[in-house]
């Protein structure tokens, strides 16, 4: 188990801020400490955070590392958006691969992350799509998950269809990493 002192610089300051915020921030920091999650800043053009998957003898697992783009790592350690991303991506780590890799998992992480975001004094506007997503009940019902998928797609991809997204990548109008591939995810976790 790691402690705050095992992290340095910006990461230490972010975790310190998470440790002193609303319950989702505190549970995020506790999960990171308890599971020795590494936080790695990546020097690329991305504007977000992510995790990677590894193949193990027992199946697909989320690696124990959060990757932070230099754009996010360049924000102040009390930035509401950066703190929210830690809550969102850590929630995926808590869910495990099969839940994280589903519309249900995205809906849960988005709802938890944005409710946390809205609780912070430094938060700004959230889109009407996010407000509608927050109003949905967290449920495994297909109709609710389809609504969540469509709202996330509207927010992230302008409502384009899966085929339009693939076409934009093939025509090199967008890179593969610039598409939020919510349409490619199953509605519910494949395995629970």
N, C-alpha and C positions, 0 to 999 in steps of 0.2 A: 504494500500500500504506500502510495506516495503522499507527500504533504505539499503545501504551498511553497515551501523552501526548495523543493525539487525542481521548480520551474523558475525561469528567469525572465527578466525584462517585461515586455508587453504581455506575454502569456501569463506571467505571475500576476500582473496588475488586472488583467481580464478576470482571472480566476478569483482574485480577491474581491472584485466587484460582484461577480456572480455569487460568491459566498455570503454577501451581505445584502442580497436583494430578496425579492419575493420567493415563495417556496420552490418554484420551478428553477430559479437561479441557484438556490442552495442545493437542491437535489442534483442539479447538473454538475456543480463543482464536486459534490460528494461522490458521484459516480466516477468522475474523472480521476479523483484521488484514489478511491477504493480499487479501481481497475488499472491503475498505472497507465492511463491513456497518454500517449505522446501527442504533442501539438507541434506540427511542422509547418513553417512558412514556406510557400512555394513561389518562386520568382517567375510568374507567368502573367498573362493578360486576363486571367479570370477575375471575377468580381464576387466570389462566393467562398463557401467552405464545402468540403466533401470528405468521404471515407472511401476506402477500397475494400474489395472482397478477396479472400483467399480460399483455396480449396484445401480442405483438411480430410483426414480419414473418416470423419463423421459428417462431412458435407460442407456446404458453403458457409463461411463465417465472415463477419465484418472484422477487418484488421483493427488492432487496438491503437489506431492513430487517426487523428483529425488533421486534415490538410487545409491550411488557411492561405488564401491568395494574398499576395503582397498588397493588393488594394484594401482588403479587410484589415490586414496587419498594420496598415498605415493609419488606421482610424484611432481615435483616442480610446483608451481602455475603458471608458465609461459610455462609449457610443452605444445607443440603444439597439441599433441594427446589428452590430457585431455581437453584442450579448445575446440577442435573439437567435442569431445563427448558431451559437454554441448550444443553446437550449434545443433548437430544432435538430441539429445533427447528432447531438448526444442522445436525444430521444430515439433516433434511428438505431444507434448502437445498443440501447437498452432493449429495443424491440427484437433485435436479431435480424438476420438477412431476410428470411421469408416474409416477415411482416413488413419490414422496411421496404422491401421490393414489391409493394402492392399499393393500390390506391388507398386502401384503408390505412396503411402505414403512413402514407404522405398526408392524408387528411388529419390523422392524429398529431403528427409532428407539426404541421402547419397550424392547427388549432392551438396546441400547447405553446408553440413559439410566438404566435401573434398575440395570444392572451397575455403572455409574459411581456412582450413588447409594449402593449397598450398599458401595462401597469407601471412602466418606467416613466420618470419625469421628462426624459429627453426624447420621447417618441414623437413622431410626426404623423402625418396623414397615412391611413391605410386605404387601399382602393376599395370601391364598392364591391368588387368580386371577393375580396378577402372578408369584408363585413358579412357578405352572404354566406361564405364558407363557415365563418364562425357561428352563424345562426343555425347551421345544420346540426342535428344530433349526431354524436359519434356512434355509428351503427355499422353493422355488417350487412344491412339491407341493400340489395342491388340498386334500387332507385336512388337511395341517398348517396351511395358511392358513385353512381353515374353523374349525379348533380355535382358532387365534389370534384370528380375528374374534369367535368366541363368547366367549372369555375376556375380551377387551377390552370387548365389549358387556356382559358380566356385571358387570365392574368399574365401568364408566362409566354404564350405563343399567339396572342391576338385571336384566339378561337380557331386557328387553322386546323384542318383535318390531319390525320396521321399521314395520308398520302401526299398532302401539300407539304408537310414537314420533310418527308423523305425526298420529294422533288426538289425542295429548296436546298437540301444538302447535296443531291446529285448534280444540280446546276451550279453548285458552289456559291449560292446566294447567302447561305449560312453554313457555319461549320457544324459538325456533329455535336460538339460540346455546347453550342449555342441554342440547341433545341432542348426544351424540357420534355422528355419522352414519357409523359404521363399516359398517353394512349397505348404505349407498349406494355404497361404494367397490368397484371391481373387485378380485378376489383378487390378480391380478398386474398389473404395469404394462401399460397399453394399448400403449405404444410403449417400446422400450428403445434 
